[in-house]
Amino acid sequence: MGVVRQPDPVKLFIAVLYQKRSTLQGALPSLQAQLGPVEWQSEELPFTHTDYYRDIGYPLTRSFLVFKHCIDPGNIVETKLFTNTVEELTGDQQHKRRMNLDPGYFDGSKIVLATTKNFSHRVYIGKGIYGEATIKWEKGDFRPFEYTYPDYAGDDYRPVLWKIRELHRRSRAS
């Protein structure tokens, strides 16, 4: 029989999609008040992998926010519920929301994203939220699963994923 143990802390990040940089800048104070200081923000990357998020606007930009403090991975449920509320607050008369916030974490072996959408490769983790192991760390690099989103599987995000890994390692060492 296995022994129940607390999981190791994980590195929290949010993958943000937006049309206007000002939308992200406007949401940052709320995000930091709830989740703590941002340790690192990625450069802006063009998001061209799908038109699923057309309700936000066009063209879209992706940026990653990595938070300074590691969290218990079980807290990702509350984080996703909070980010959904922040998304709703960015809406206006033309758009229900002006940004998409996808919280996730790196635990040393994989990137996990939180989502409200169920699918065969996702696991229910509570309060209407599902978890997805999106990409794994294996043999010295990030390697996609057959279902990994094309943007996470491609080369454009690789430097970001490596940076998240580096920040996780640094946090765990201190």
WODAJO-V177434 format. One record per residue. N is the residue number from 1. SS is DSSP state (@ for helix, = for strand, . for the rest). OMEGA is omega in whole degrees, 0 to 359 (NA if undefined). NEAR is the number of other C-alpha atoms within 10 Angstrom. Layout:
N_SS_OMEGA_NEAR / N_SS_OMEGA_NEAR
This chain:
1_._178_3 / 2_._178_4 / 3_._179_5 / 4_._179_6 / 5_._173_6 / 6_._177_9 / 7_._174_11 / 8_._175_12 / 9_._183_19 / 10_=_180_24 / 11_=_181_26 / 12_=_172_29 / 13_=_173_27 / 14_=_172_23 / 15_=_187_17 / 16_=_173_18 / 17_=_180_26 / 18_=_175_23 / 19_._183_19 / 20_._179_16 / 21_@_181_14 / 22_@_177_10 / 23_@_177_17 / 24_@_181_20 / 25_@_178_10 / 26_@_181_11 / 27_@_185_16 / 28_@_180_16 / 29_@_179_13 / 30_@_180_14 / 31_@_182_20 / 32_@_177_12 / 33_@_182_9 / 34_@_191_12 / 35_@_181_18 / 36_._185_14 / 37_._173_16 / 38_=_179_16 / 39_=_184_12 / 40_=_174_15 / 41_=_180_16 / 42_._170_16 / 43_._178_12 / 44_._180_14 / 45_=_176_14 / 46_=_180_14 / 47_=_185_18 / 48_._189_12 / 49_._181_9 / 50_._174_10 / 51_._181_12 / 52_._186_7 / 53_._180_16 / 54_._180_13 / 55_._180_14 / 56_._184_21 / 57_._181_17 / 58_._354_14 / 59_._182_14 / 60_=_179_21 / 61_=_176_18 / 62_=_174_20 / 63_=_179_21 / 64_=_174_23 / 65_=_177_22 / 66_=_185_26 / 67_=_188_24 / 68_=_187_18 / 69_=_173_16 / 70_=_182_22 / 71_=_168_17 / 72_._182_15 / 73_@_177_19 / 74_@_179_14 / 75_@_182_11 / 76_@_178_25 / 77_@_180_22 / 78_@_178_14 / 79_@_180_20 / 80_@_177_24 / 81_@_178_17 / 82_@_182_17 / 83_@_175_20 / 84_@_178_19 / 85_@_179_12 / 86_@_177_19 / 87_@_182_17 / 88_@_181_15 / 89_@_179_14 / 90_._182_18 / 91_._176_15 / 92_._183_10 / 93_._181_6 / 94_._186_10 / 95_._178_14 / 96_._176_14 / 97_._181_20 / 98_._178_23 / 99_=_174_30 / 100_=_181_22 / 101_=_179_24 / 102_=_178_18 / 103_=_177_25 / 104_=_177_27 / 105_=_172_27 / 106_=_183_26 / 107_._182_22 / 108_._180_19 / 109_._183_13 / 110_=_169_19 / 111_=_178_24 / 112_=_175_21 / 113_=_175_23 / 114_=_183_27 / 115_=_174_24 / 116_._185_15 / 117_._178_11 / 118_._174_14 / 119_._187_10 / 120_._183_7 / 121_._180_11 / 122_._183_17 / 123_=_177_15 / 124_=_181_17 / 125_=_173_15 / 126_=_174_12 / 127_._178_11 / 128_._184_13 / 129_=_178_19 / 130_=_176_21 / 131_=_179_21 / 132_=_169_22 / 133_=_191_21 / 134_=_180_22 / 135_=_185_23 / 136_=_172_19 / 137_=_185_18 / 138_=_177_12 / 139_._172_7 / 140_._178_6 / 141_=_174_11 / 142_=_183_19 / 143_=_183_18 / 144_=_167_19 / 145_._179_12 / 146_._182_10 / 147_._183_13 / 148_._177_16 / 149_._182_14 / 150_@_181_13 / 151_@_178_14 / 152_@_180_18 / 153_@_185_18 / 154_._184_12 / 155_._185_10 / 156_._183_12 / 157_._185_17 / 158_@_178_16 / 159_@_179_11 / 160_@_180_19 / 161_@_177_19 / 162_@_179_14 / 163_@_177_16 / 164_@_178_25 / 165_@_180_22 / 166_@_180_14 / 167_@_176_20 / 168_@_180_24 / 169_@_179_16 / 170_@_180_10 / 171_@_182_15 / 172_@_182_14 / 173_@_185_7 / 174_._NA_5
